[in-house]
Amino acid sequence: MADLQINHQEAIQYWENVDADVNGMLGGYPNVSKVDLQGSKSFLAKLGIGRKNGLKRVERAVDCGAG
């Protein structure tokens, strides 16, 4: 069980010191691939979120599936 090996306090300390921008969230990698963006767009559309007519628009979101 890998989850049992997670040190939550260390994780909190790490993320408290990371910039809340693309560069910080991606660990210094300054770009997001087109494939990743298309996958996210497709996933959000399944939830009814997006830019097309009939879909909800949101101002903020959180990515809880890092990895």
PQR file of N, CA, C, O and H, with PARSE charges and radii, in Angstrom:
ATOM      1  N   MET A   1       0.830  -1.184   0.000 -0.4000 1.5000
ATOM      2  CA  MET A   1       0.000   0.000   0.000 -0.0000 2.0000
ATOM      3  C   MET A   1       0.878   1.252   0.000  0.5500 1.7000
ATOM      4  O   MET A   1       1.327   1.723   1.045 -0.5500 1.4000
ATOM      5  N   ALA A   2       1.103   1.764  -1.185 -0.4000 1.5000
ATOM      6  CA  ALA A   2       1.968   2.932  -1.340 -0.0000 2.0000
ATOM      7  C   ALA A   2       1.420   4.156  -0.615  0.5500 1.7000
ATOM      8  O   ALA A   2       2.194   4.985  -0.136 -0.5500 1.4000
ATOM      9  H   ALA A   2       0.738   1.382  -2.034  0.4000 1.0000
ATOM     10  N   ASP A   3       0.089   4.282  -0.527 -0.4000 1.5000
ATOM     11  CA  ASP A   3      -0.501   5.448   0.132 -0.0000 2.0000
ATOM     12  C   ASP A   3      -0.090   5.561   1.591  0.5500 1.7000
ATOM     13  O   ASP A   3      -0.022   6.665   2.131 -0.5500 1.4000
ATOM     14  H   ASP A   3      -0.539   3.608  -0.916  0.4000 1.0000
ATOM     15  N   LEU A   4       0.181   4.446   2.226 -0.4000 1.5000
ATOM     16  CA  LEU A   4       0.582   4.470   3.632 -0.0000 2.0000
ATOM     17  C   LEU A   4       1.978   5.054   3.817  0.5500 1.7000
ATOM     18  O   LEU A   4       2.344   5.442   4.927 -0.5500 1.4000
ATOM     19  H   LEU A   4       0.126   3.549   1.787  0.4000 1.0000
ATOM     20  N   GLN A   5       2.759   5.121   2.744 -0.4000 1.5000
ATOM     21  CA  GLN A   5       4.115   5.643   2.818 -0.0000 2.0000
ATOM     22  C   GLN A   5       4.173   7.154   2.579  0.5500 1.7000
ATOM     23  O   GLN A   5       5.248   7.747   2.660 -0.5500 1.4000
ATOM     24  H   GLN A   5       2.462   4.806   1.843  0.4000 1.0000
ATOM     25  N   ILE A   6       3.044   7.775   2.290 -0.4000 1.5000
ATOM     26  CA  ILE A   6       3.013   9.213   2.033 -0.0000 2.0000
ATOM     27  C   ILE A   6       3.170   9.972   3.350  0.5500 1.7000
ATOM     28  O   ILE A   6       2.459   9.710   4.320 -0.5500 1.4000
ATOM     29  H   ILE A   6       2.170   7.293   2.224  0.4000 1.0000
ATOM     30  N   ASN A   7       4.103  10.904   3.366 -0.4000 1.5000
ATOM     31  CA  ASN A   7       4.275  11.775   4.517 -0.0000 2.0000
ATOM     32  C   ASN A   7       3.478  13.046   4.228  0.5500 1.7000
ATOM     33  O   ASN A   7       3.923  13.917   3.480 -0.5500 1.4000
ATOM     34  H   ASN A   7       4.681  11.117   2.578  0.4000 1.0000
ATOM     35  N   HIS A   8       2.316  13.135   4.823 -0.4000 1.5000
ATOM     36  CA  HIS A   8       1.406  14.244   4.522 -0.0000 2.0000
ATOM     37  C   HIS A   8       1.975  15.597   4.930  0.5500 1.7000
ATOM     38  O   HIS A   8       1.754  16.591   4.239 -0.5500 1.4000
ATOM     39  H   HIS A   8       1.954  12.428   5.430  0.4000 1.0000
ATOM     40  N   GLN A   9       2.690  15.646   6.023 -0.4000 1.5000
ATOM     41  CA  GLN A   9       3.272  16.914   6.463 -0.0000 2.0000
ATOM     42  C   GLN A   9       4.318  17.404   5.469  0.5500 1.7000
ATOM     43  O   GLN A   9       4.373  18.596   5.167 -0.5500 1.4000
ATOM     44  H   GLN A   9       2.869  14.838   6.584  0.4000 1.0000
ATOM     45  N   GLU A  10       5.148  16.497   4.959 -0.4000 1.5000
ATOM     46  CA  GLU A  10       6.133  16.883   3.950 -0.0000 2.0000
ATOM     47  C   GLU A  10       5.450  17.350   2.671  0.5500 1.7000
ATOM     48  O   GLU A  10       5.904  18.304   2.040 -0.5500 1.4000
ATOM     49  H   GLU A  10       5.103  15.529   5.204  0.4000 1.0000
ATOM     50  N   ALA A  11       4.373  16.690   2.286 -0.4000 1.5000
ATOM     51  CA  ALA A  11       3.637  17.086   1.084 -0.0000 2.0000
ATOM     52  C   ALA A  11       3.051  18.480   1.247  0.5500 1.7000
ATOM     53  O   ALA A  11       3.119  19.296   0.328 -0.5500 1.4000
ATOM     54  H   ALA A  11       4.005  15.915   2.799  0.4000 1.0000
ATOM     55  N   ILE A  12       2.482  18.751   2.400 -0.4000 1.5000
ATOM     56  CA  ILE A  12       1.915  20.076   2.670 -0.0000 2.0000
ATOM     57  C   ILE A  12       3.009  21.140   2.603  0.5500 1.7000
ATOM     58  O   ILE A  12       2.819  22.189   1.986 -0.5500 1.4000
ATOM     59  H   ILE A  12       2.427  18.088   3.147  0.4000 1.0000
ATOM     60  N   GLN A  13       4.149  20.873   3.235 -0.4000 1.5000
ATOM     61  CA  GLN A  13       5.254  21.841   3.220 -0.0000 2.0000
ATOM     62  C   GLN A  13       5.738  22.088   1.794  0.5500 1.7000
ATOM     63  O   GLN A  13       6.034  23.226   1.429 -0.5500 1.4000
ATOM     64  H   GLN A  13       4.303  20.022   3.736  0.4000 1.0000
ATOM     65  N   TYR A  14       5.820  21.032   0.987 -0.4000 1.5000
ATOM     66  CA  TYR A  14       6.266  21.194  -0.395 -0.0000 2.0000
ATOM     67  C   TYR A  14       5.318  22.102  -1.165  0.5500 1.7000
ATOM     68  O   TYR A  14       5.751  23.077  -1.778 -0.5500 1.4000
ATOM     69  H   TYR A  14       5.580  20.108   1.283  0.4000 1.0000
ATOM     70  N   TRP A  15       4.017  21.785  -1.136 -0.4000 1.5000
ATOM     71  CA  TRP A  15       3.053  22.538  -1.943 -0.0000 2.0000
ATOM     72  C   TRP A  15       2.832  23.951  -1.442  0.5500 1.7000
ATOM     73  O   TRP A  15       2.422  24.816  -2.218 -0.5500 1.4000
ATOM     74  H   TRP A  15       3.665  20.992  -0.637  0.4000 1.0000
ATOM     75  N   GLU A  16       3.093  24.215  -0.159 -0.4000 1.5000
ATOM     76  CA  GLU A  16       2.993  25.577   0.351 -0.0000 2.0000
ATOM     77  C   GLU A  16       4.072  26.484  -0.234  0.5500 1.7000
ATOM     78  O   GLU A  16       3.940  27.708  -0.206 -0.5500 1.4000
ATOM     79  H   GLU A  16       3.426  23.513   0.471  0.4000 1.0000
ATOM     80  N   ASN A  17       5.129  25.891  -0.760 -0.4000 1.5000
ATOM     81  CA  ASN A  17       6.246  26.666  -1.291 -0.0000 2.0000
ATOM     82  C   ASN A  17       6.356  26.621  -2.812  0.5500 1.7000
ATOM     83  O   ASN A  17       7.379  27.016  -3.370 -0.5500 1.4000
ATOM     84  H   ASN A  17       5.236  24.897  -0.783  0.4000 1.0000
ATOM     85  N   VAL A  18       5.320  26.147  -3.480 -0.4000 1.5000
ATOM     86  CA  VAL A  18       5.308  26.065  -4.940 -0.0000 2.0000
ATOM     87  C   VAL A  18       4.401  27.169  -5.479  0.5500 1.7000
ATOM     88  O   VAL A  18       3.302  27.383  -4.967 -0.5500 1.4000
ATOM     89  H   VAL A  18       4.489  25.825  -3.026  0.4000 1.0000
ATOM     90  N   ASP A  19       4.864  27.863  -6.507 -0.4000 1.5000
ATOM     91  CA  ASP A  19       4.053  28.914  -7.120 -0.0000 2.0000
ATOM     92  C   ASP A  19       2.772  28.330  -7.711  0.5500 1.7000
ATOM     93  O   ASP A  19       2.783  27.245  -8.291 -0.5500 1.4000
ATOM     94  H   ASP A  19       5.757  27.689  -6.923  0.4000 1.0000
ATOM     95  N   ALA A  20       1.675  29.059  -7.558 -0.4000 1.5000
ATOM     96  CA  ALA A  20       0.378  28.624  -8.065 -0.0000 2.0000
ATOM     97  C   ALA A  20       0.193  29.060  -9.514  0.5500 1.7000
ATOM     98  O   ALA A  20      -0.748  29.780  -9.847 -0.5500 1.4000
ATOM     99  H   ALA A  20       1.667  29.941  -7.087  0.4000 1.0000
ATOM    100  N   ASP A  21       1.111  28.610 -10.369 -0.4000 1.5000
ATOM    101  CA  ASP A  21       1.011  28.882 -11.803 -0.0000 2.0000
ATOM    102  C   ASP A  21       1.393  27.609 -12.555  0.5500 1.7000
ATOM    103  O   ASP A  21       1.755  26.609 -11.935 -0.5500 1.4000
ATOM    104  H   ASP A  21       1.876  28.025 -10.099  0.4000 1.0000
ATOM    105  N   VAL A  22       1.314  27.641 -13.872 -0.4000 1.5000
ATOM    106  CA  VAL A  22       1.603  26.449 -14.665 -0.0000 2.0000
ATOM    107  C   VAL A  22       3.021  25.954 -14.393  0.5500 1.7000
ATOM    108  O   VAL A  22       3.233  24.754 -14.224 -0.5500 1.4000
ATOM    109  H   VAL A  22       1.020  28.454 -14.375  0.4000 1.0000
ATOM    110  N   ASN A  23       3.976  26.848 -14.351 -0.4000 1.5000
ATOM    111  CA  ASN A  23       5.362  26.459 -14.121 -0.0000 2.0000
ATOM    112  C   ASN A  23       5.529  25.763 -12.770  0.5500 1.7000
ATOM    113  O   ASN A  23       6.211  24.742 -12.678 -0.5500 1.4000
ATOM    114  H   ASN A  23       3.803  27.824 -14.488  0.4000 1.0000
ATOM    115  N   GLY A  24       4.913  26.307 -11.731 -0.4000 1.5000
ATOM    116  CA  GLY A  24       5.012  25.702 -10.401 -0.0000 2.0000
ATOM    117  C   GLY A  24       4.302  24.371 -10.313  0.5500 1.7000
ATOM    118  O   GLY A  24       4.840  23.418  -9.749 -0.5500 1.4000
ATOM    119  H   GLY A  24       4.359  27.136 -11.806  0.4000 1.0000
ATOM    120  N   MET A  25       3.117  24.290 -10.855 -0.4000 1.5000
ATOM    121  CA  MET A  25       2.327  23.060 -10.774 -0.0000 2.0000
ATOM    122  C   MET A  25       2.940  21.929 -11.588  0.5500 1.7000
ATOM    123  O   MET A  25       2.770  20.757 -11.249 -0.5500 1.4000
ATOM    124  H   MET A  25       2.680  25.063 -11.313  0.4000 1.0000
ATOM    125  N   LEU A  26       3.644  22.268 -12.650 -0.4000 1.5000
ATOM    126  CA  LEU A  26       4.252  21.241 -13.500 -0.0000 2.0000
ATOM    127  C   LEU A  26       5.720  21.012 -13.164  0.5500 1.7000
ATOM    128  O   LEU A  26       6.438  20.378 -13.937 -0.5500 1.4000
ATOM    129  H   LEU A  26       3.783  23.219 -12.925  0.4000 1.0000
ATOM    130  N   GLY A  27       6.174  21.518 -12.026 -0.4000 1.5000
ATOM    131  CA  GLY A  27       7.536  21.264 -11.580 -0.0000 2.0000
ATOM    132  C   GLY A  27       8.612  21.855 -12.454  0.5500 1.7000
ATOM    133  O   GLY A  27       9.674  21.258 -12.630 -0.5500 1.4000
ATOM    134  H   GLY A  27       5.591  22.033 -11.398  0.4000 1.0000
ATOM    135  N   GLY A  28       8.347  23.028 -13.004 -0.4000 1.5000
ATOM    136  CA  GLY A  28       9.337  23.698 -13.829 -0.0000 2.0000
ATOM    137  C   GLY A  28       9.155  23.462 -15.310  0.5500 1.7000
ATOM    138  O   GLY A  28       9.876  24.042 -16.122 -0.5500 1.4000
ATOM    139  H   GLY A  28       7.484  23.513 -12.861  0.4000 1.0000
ATOM    140  N   TYR A  29       8.209  22.626 -15.674 -0.4000 1.5000
ATOM    141  CA  TYR A  29       7.934  22.393 -17.093 -0.0000 2.0000
ATOM    142  C   TYR A  29       6.939  23.452 -17.532  0.5500 1.7000
ATOM    143  O   TYR A  29       5.794  23.425 -17.081 -0.5500 1.4000
ATOM    144  H   TYR A  29       7.623  22.156 -15.014  0.4000 1.0000
ATOM    145  N   PRO A  30       7.331  24.390 -18.399 -0.5600 1.5000
ATOM    146  CA  PRO A  30       6.519  25.583 -18.656  0.2800 2.0000
ATOM    147  C   PRO A  30       5.360  25.416 -19.636  0.5500 1.7000
ATOM    148  O   PRO A  30       4.660  26.389 -19.916 -0.5500 1.4000
ATOM    149  N   ASN A  31       5.138  24.210 -20.167 -0.4000 1.5000
ATOM    150  CA  ASN A  31       4.089  24.023 -21.170 -0.0000 2.0000
ATOM    151  C   ASN A  31       3.190  22.846 -20.831  0.5500 1.7000
ATOM    152  O   ASN A  31       3.588  21.919 -20.126 -0.5500 1.4000
ATOM    153  H   ASN A  31       5.707  23.419 -19.940  0.4000 1.0000
ATOM    154  N   VAL A  32       1.984  22.903 -21.341 -0.4000 1.5000
ATOM    155  CA  VAL A  32       1.044  21.789 -21.237 -0.0000 2.0000
ATOM    156  C   VAL A  32       0.847  21.259 -22.649  0.5500 1.7000
ATOM    157  O   VAL A  32       0.638  22.040 -23.576 -0.5500 1.4000
ATOM    158  H   VAL A  32       1.660  23.656 -21.913  0.4000 1.0000
ATOM    159  N   SER A  33       0.911  19.950 -22.825 -0.4000 1.5000
ATOM    160  CA  SER A  33       0.800  19.384 -24.168 -0.0000 2.0000
ATOM    161  C   SER A  33      -0.626  19.484 -24.696  0.5500 1.7000
ATOM    162  O   SER A  33      -1.584  19.524 -23.923 -0.5500 1.4000
ATOM    163  H   SER A  33       1.082  19.315 -22.072  0.4000 1.0000
ATOM    164  N   LYS A  34      -0.755  19.523 -26.004 -0.4000 1.5000
ATOM    165  CA  LYS A  34      -2.065  19.594 -26.641 -0.0000 2.0000
ATOM    166  C   LYS A  34      -2.904  18.371 -26.281  0.5500 1.7000
ATOM    167  O   LYS A  34      -4.115  18.487 -26.092 -0.5500 1.4000
ATOM    168  H   LYS A  34       0.022  19.490 -26.632  0.4000 1.0000
ATOM    169  N   VAL A  35      -2.284  17.218 -26.186 -0.4000 1.5000
ATOM    170  CA  VAL A  35      -3.002  15.984 -25.825 -0.0000 2.0000
ATOM    171  C   VAL A  35      -3.594  16.115 -24.424  0.5500 1.7000
ATOM    172  O   VAL A  35      -4.744  15.735 -24.204 -0.5500 1.4000
ATOM    173  H   VAL A  35      -1.300  17.124 -26.340  0.4000 1.0000
ATOM    174  N   ASP A  36      -2.826  16.646 -23.475 -0.4000 1.5000
ATOM    175  CA  ASP A  36      -3.333  16.848 -22.116 -0.0000 2.0000
ATOM    176  C   ASP A  36      -4.514  17.816 -22.108  0.5500 1.7000
ATOM    177  O   ASP A  36      -5.513  17.579 -21.430 -0.5500 1.4000
ATOM    178  H   ASP A  36      -1.892  16.954 -23.653  0.4000 1.0000
ATOM    179  N   LEU A  37      -4.396  18.900 -22.860 -0.4000 1.5000
ATOM    180  CA  LEU A  37      -5.477  19.889 -22.911 -0.0000 2.0000
ATOM    181  C   LEU A  37      -6.738  19.299 -23.527  0.5500 1.7000
ATOM    182  O   LEU A  37      -7.843  19.562 -23.052 -0.5500 1.4000
ATOM    183  H   LEU A  37      -3.584  19.093 -23.411  0.4000 1.0000
ATOM    184  N   GLN A  38      -6.584  18.501 -24.584 -0.4000 1.5000
ATOM    185  CA  GLN A  38      -7.747  17.885 -25.220 -0.0000 2.0000
ATOM    186  C   GLN A  38      -8.409  16.885 -24.282  0.5500 1.7000
ATOM    187  O   GLN A  38      -9.636  16.810 -24.216 -0.5500 1.4000
ATOM    188  H   GLN A  38      -5.687  18.287 -24.970  0.4000 1.0000
ATOM    189  N   GLY A  39      -7.602  16.120 -23.560 -0.4000 1.5000
ATOM    190  CA  GLY A  39      -8.151  15.160 -22.604 -0.0000 2.0000
ATOM    191  C   GLY A  39      -8.923  15.851 -21.492  0.5500 1.7000
ATOM    192  O   GLY A  39     -10.002  15.400 -21.106 -0.5500 1.4000
ATOM    193  H   GLY A  39      -6.606  16.182 -23.614  0.4000 1.0000
ATOM    194  N   SER A  40      -8.372  16.943 -20.979 -0.4000 1.5000
ATOM    195  CA  SER A  40      -9.060  17.698 -19.926 -0.0000 2.0000
ATOM    196  C   SER A  40     -10.359  18.304 -20.445  0.5500 1.7000
ATOM    197  O   SER A  40     -11.377  18.286 -19.752 -0.5500 1.4000
ATOM    198  H   SER A  40      -7.496  17.309 -21.293  0.4000 1.0000
ATOM    199  N   LYS A  41     -10.325  18.837 -21.655 -0.4000 1.5000
ATOM    200  CA  LYS A  41     -11.517  19.437 -22.254 -0.0000 2.0000
ATOM    201  C   LYS A  41     -12.616  18.391 -22.427  0.5500 1.7000
ATOM    202  O   LYS A  41     -13.785  18.657 -22.146 -0.5500 1.4000
ATOM    203  H   LYS A  41      -9.499  18.851 -22.217  0.4000 1.0000
ATOM    204  N   SER A  42     -12.239  17.211 -22.886 -0.4000 1.5000
ATOM    205  CA  SER A  42     -13.198  16.123 -23.063 -0.0000 2.0000
ATOM    206  C   SER A  42     -13.800  15.682 -21.730  0.5500 1.7000
ATOM    207  O   SER A  42     -15.005  15.456 -21.626 -0.5500 1.4000
ATOM    208  H   SER A  42     -11.289  16.994 -23.114  0.4000 1.0000
ATOM    209  N   PHE A  43     -12.943  15.561 -20.709 -0.4000 1.5000
ATOM    210  CA  PHE A  43     -13.411  15.172 -19.382 -0.0000 2.0000
ATOM    211  C   PHE A  43     -14.387  16.194 -18.818  0.5500 1.7000
ATOM    212  O   PHE A  43     -15.438  15.828 -18.293 -0.5500 1.4000
ATOM    213  H   PHE A  43     -11.964  15.744 -20.794  0.4000 1.0000
ATOM    214  N   LEU A  44     -14.044  17.475 -18.924 -0.4000 1.5000
ATOM    215  CA  LEU A  44     -14.923  18.527 -18.403 -0.0000 2.0000
ATOM    216  C   LEU A  44     -16.249  18.566 -19.159  0.5500 1.7000
ATOM    217  O   LEU A  44     -17.293  18.821 -18.558 -0.5500 1.4000
ATOM    218  H   LEU A  44     -13.190  17.772 -19.350  0.4000 1.0000
ATOM    219  N   ALA A  45     -16.221  18.317 -20.463 -0.4000 1.5000
ATOM    220  CA  ALA A  45     -17.458  18.298 -21.248 -0.0000 2.0000
ATOM    221  C   ALA A  45     -18.381  17.193 -20.759  0.5500 1.7000
ATOM    222  O   ALA A  45     -19.599  17.366 -20.745 -0.5500 1.4000
ATOM    223  H   ALA A  45     -15.373  18.110 -20.951  0.4000 1.0000
ATOM    224  N   LYS A  46     -17.819  16.066 -20.360 -0.4000 1.5000
ATOM    225  CA  LYS A  46     -18.633  14.968 -19.817 -0.0000 2.0000
ATOM    226  C   LYS A  46     -19.309  15.374 -18.514  0.5500 1.7000
ATOM    227  O   LYS A  46     -20.362  14.845 -18.157 -0.5500 1.4000
ATOM    228  H   LYS A  46     -16.829  15.925 -20.372  0.4000 1.0000
ATOM    229  N   LEU A  47     -18.689  16.323 -17.805 -0.4000 1.5000
ATOM    230  CA  LEU A  47     -19.277  16.846 -16.566 -0.0000 2.0000
ATOM    231  C   LEU A  47     -20.224  18.014 -16.825  0.5500 1.7000
ATOM    232  O   LEU A  47     -20.815  18.564 -15.895 -0.5500 1.4000
ATOM    233  H   LEU A  47     -17.834  16.752 -18.095  0.4000 1.0000
ATOM    234  N   GLY A  48     -20.364  18.389 -18.100 -0.4000 1.5000
ATOM    235  CA  GLY A  48     -21.243  19.503 -18.457 -0.0000 2.0000
ATOM    236  C   GLY A  48     -20.585  20.861 -18.313  0.5500 1.7000
ATOM    237  O   GLY A  48     -21.273  21.874 -18.193 -0.5500 1.4000
ATOM    238  H   GLY A  48     -19.884  17.942 -18.855  0.4000 1.0000
ATOM    239  N   ILE A  49     -19.264  20.895 -18.322 -0.4000 1.5000
ATOM    240  CA  ILE A  49     -18.517  22.141 -18.154 -0.0000 2.0000
ATOM    241  C   ILE A  49     -17.739  22.428 -19.431  0.5500 1.7000
ATOM    242  O   ILE A  49     -17.086  21.535 -19.971 -0.5500 1.4000
ATOM    243  H   ILE A  49     -18.705  20.071 -18.419  0.4000 1.0000
ATOM    244  N   GLY A  50     -17.803  23.672 -19.923 -0.4000 1.5000
ATOM    245  CA  GLY A  50     -17.050  24.018 -21.113 -0.0000 2.0000
ATOM    246  C   GLY A  50     -17.484  25.331 -21.719  0.5500 1.7000
ATOM    247  O   GLY A  50     -18.180  26.117 -21.076 -0.5500 1.4000
ATOM    248  H   GLY A  50     -18.334  24.397 -19.484  0.4000 1.0000
ATOM    249  N   ARG A  51     -17.077  25.579 -22.967 -0.4000 1.5000
ATOM    250  CA  ARG A  51     -17.368  26.845 -23.639 -0.0000 2.0000
ATOM    251  C   ARG A  51     -18.503  26.746 -24.649  0.5500 1.7000
ATOM    252  O   ARG A  51     -19.005  27.771 -25.111 -0.5500 1.4000
ATOM    253  H   ARG A  51     -16.512  24.941 -23.490  0.4000 1.0000
ATOM    254  N   LYS A  52     -18.911  25.541 -24.997 -0.4000 1.5000
ATOM    255  CA  LYS A  52     -19.970  25.397 -25.997 -0.0000 2.0000
ATOM    256  C   LYS A  52     -21.328  25.720 -25.388  0.5500 1.7000
ATOM    257  O   LYS A  52     -21.513  25.650 -24.173 -0.5500 1.4000
ATOM    258  H   LYS A  52     -18.503  24.709 -24.621  0.4000 1.0000
ATOM    259  N   ASN A  53     -22.276  26.076 -26.254 -0.4000 1.5000
ATOM    260  CA  ASN A  53     -23.632  26.382 -25.785 -0.0000 2.0000
ATOM    261  C   ASN A  53     -24.200  25.202 -25.009  0.5500 1.7000
ATOM    262  O   ASN A  53     -24.038  24.046 -25.401 -0.5500 1.4000
ATOM    263  H   ASN A  53     -22.126  26.133 -27.241  0.4000 1.0000
ATOM    264  N   GLY A  54     -24.857  25.508 -23.921 -0.4000 1.5000
ATOM    265  CA  GLY A  54     -25.471  24.479 -23.098 -0.0000 2.0000
ATOM    266  C   GLY A  54     -24.569  23.942 -22.008  0.5500 1.7000
ATOM    267  O   GLY A  54     -25.033  23.225 -21.121 -0.5500 1.4000
ATOM    268  H   GLY A  54     -24.988  26.447 -23.603  0.4000 1.0000
ATOM    269  N   LEU A  55     -23.285  24.274 -22.055 -0.4000 1.5000
ATOM    270  CA  LEU A  55     -22.369  23.826 -21.015 -0.0000 2.0000
ATOM    271  C   LEU A  55     -22.151  24.948 -20.010  0.5500 1.7000
ATOM    272  O   LEU A  55     -22.156  26.127 -20.365 -0.5500 1.4000
ATOM    273  H   LEU A  55     -22.908  24.856 -22.775  0.4000 1.0000
ATOM    274  N   LYS A  56     -21.961  24.565 -18.754 -0.4000 1.5000
ATOM    275  CA  LYS A  56     -21.701  25.550 -17.702 -0.0000 2.0000
ATOM    276  C   LYS A  56     -20.304  26.117 -17.850  0.5500 1.7000
ATOM    277  O   LYS A  56     -19.376  25.410 -18.240 -0.5500 1.4000
ATOM    278  H   LYS A  56     -21.957  23.607 -18.466  0.4000 1.0000
ATOM    279  N   ARG A  57     -20.157  27.389 -17.538 -0.4000 1.5000
ATOM    280  CA  ARG A  57     -18.831  28.012 -17.499 -0.0000 2.0000
ATOM    281  C   ARG A  57     -18.433  28.176 -16.039  0.5500 1.7000
ATOM    282  O   ARG A  57     -19.271  28.484 -15.191 -0.5500 1.4000
ATOM    283  H   ARG A  57     -20.911  27.964 -17.221  0.4000 1.0000
ATOM    284  N   VAL A  58     -17.167  27.972 -15.754 -0.4000 1.5000
ATOM    285  CA  VAL A  58     -16.662  28.124 -14.388 -0.0000 2.0000
ATOM    286  C   VAL A  58     -15.490  29.096 -14.396  0.5500 1.7000
ATOM    287  O   VAL A  58     -14.753  29.188 -15.377 -0.5500 1.4000
ATOM    288  H   VAL A  58     -16.487  27.721 -16.443  0.4000 1.0000
ATOM    289  N   GLU A  59     -15.329  29.810 -13.304 -0.4000 1.5000
ATOM    290  CA  GLU A  59     -14.220  30.765 -13.198 -0.0000 2.0000
ATOM    291  C   GLU A  59     -12.981  30.135 -12.592  0.5500 1.7000
ATOM    292  O   GLU A  59     -11.862  30.557 -12.886 -0.5500 1.4000
ATOM    293  H   GLU A  59     -15.928  29.735 -12.506  0.4000 1.0000
ATOM    294  N   ARG A  60     -13.171  29.118 -11.740 -0.4000 1.5000
ATOM    295  CA  ARG A  60     -12.035  28.496 -11.075 -0.0000 2.0000
ATOM    296  C   ARG A  60     -12.222  26.976 -11.058  0.5500 1.7000
ATOM    297  O   ARG A  60     -13.339  26.461 -11.086 -0.5500 1.4000
ATOM    298  H   ARG A  60     -14.079  28.775 -11.501  0.4000 1.0000
ATOM    299  N   ALA A  61     -11.092  26.289 -11.012 -0.4000 1.5000
ATOM    300  CA  ALA A  61     -11.133  24.825 -10.935 -0.0000 2.0000
ATOM    301  C   ALA A  61      -9.901  24.346 -10.179  0.5500 1.7000
ATOM    302  O   ALA A  61      -8.938  25.091  -9.996 -0.5500 1.4000
ATOM    303  H   ALA A  61     -10.184  26.707 -10.990  0.4000 1.0000
ATOM    304  N   VAL A  62      -9.947  23.106  -9.749 -0.4000 1.5000
ATOM    305  CA  VAL A  62      -8.821  22.502  -9.067 -0.0000 2.0000
ATOM    306  C   VAL A  62      -8.547  21.146  -9.715  0.5500 1.7000
ATOM    307  O   VAL A  62      -9.475  20.407 -10.044 -0.5500 1.4000
ATOM    308  H   VAL A  62     -10.730  22.501  -9.898  0.4000 1.0000
ATOM    309  N   ASP A  63      -7.283  20.832  -9.892 -0.4000 1.5000
ATOM    310  CA  ASP A  63      -6.883  19.540 -10.460 -0.0000 2.0000
ATOM    311  C   ASP A  63      -6.503  18.635  -9.313  0.5500 1.7000
ATOM    312  O   ASP A  63      -5.460  18.824  -8.686 -0.5500 1.4000
ATOM    313  H   ASP A  63      -6.529  21.432  -9.625  0.4000 1.0000
ATOM    314  N   CYS A  64      -7.336  17.657  -9.034 -0.4000 1.5000
ATOM    315  CA  CYS A  64      -7.061  16.734  -7.931 -0.0000 2.0000
ATOM    316  C   CYS A  64      -6.482  15.420  -8.422  0.5500 1.7000
ATOM    317  O   CYS A  64      -6.325  14.485  -7.635 -0.5500 1.4000
ATOM    318  H   CYS A  64      -8.183  17.504  -9.544  0.4000 1.0000
ATOM    319  N   GLY A  65      -6.167  15.330  -9.685 -0.4000 1.5000
ATOM    320  CA  GLY A  65      -5.648  14.085 -10.246 -0.0000 2.0000
ATOM    321  C   GLY A  65      -4.209  14.186 -10.676  0.5500 1.7000
ATOM    322  O   GLY A  65      -3.815  13.573 -11.668 -0.5500 1.4000
ATOM    323  H   GLY A  65      -6.295  16.088 -10.324  0.4000 1.0000
ATOM    324  N   ALA A  66      -3.415  14.948  -9.951 -0.4000 1.5000
ATOM    325  CA  ALA A  66      -2.015  15.135 -10.341 -0.0000 2.0000
ATOM    326  C   ALA A  66      -1.305  13.793 -10.403  0.5500 1.7000
ATOM    327  O   ALA A  66      -1.530  12.924  -9.561 -0.5500 1.4000
ATOM    328  H   ALA A  66      -3.735  15.446  -9.145  0.4000 1.0000
ATOM    329  N   GLY A  67      -0.464  13.630 -11.380 -0.4000 1.5000
ATOM    330  CA  GLY A  67       0.302  12.406 -11.476 -0.0000 2.0000
ATOM    331  C   GLY A  67       0.163  11.823 -12.821  0.5500 1.7000
ATOM    332  O   GLY A  67       0.743  10.774 -13.102 -0.5500 1.4000
ATOM    333  H   GLY A  67      -0.281  14.336 -12.064  0.4000 1.0000
TER
END
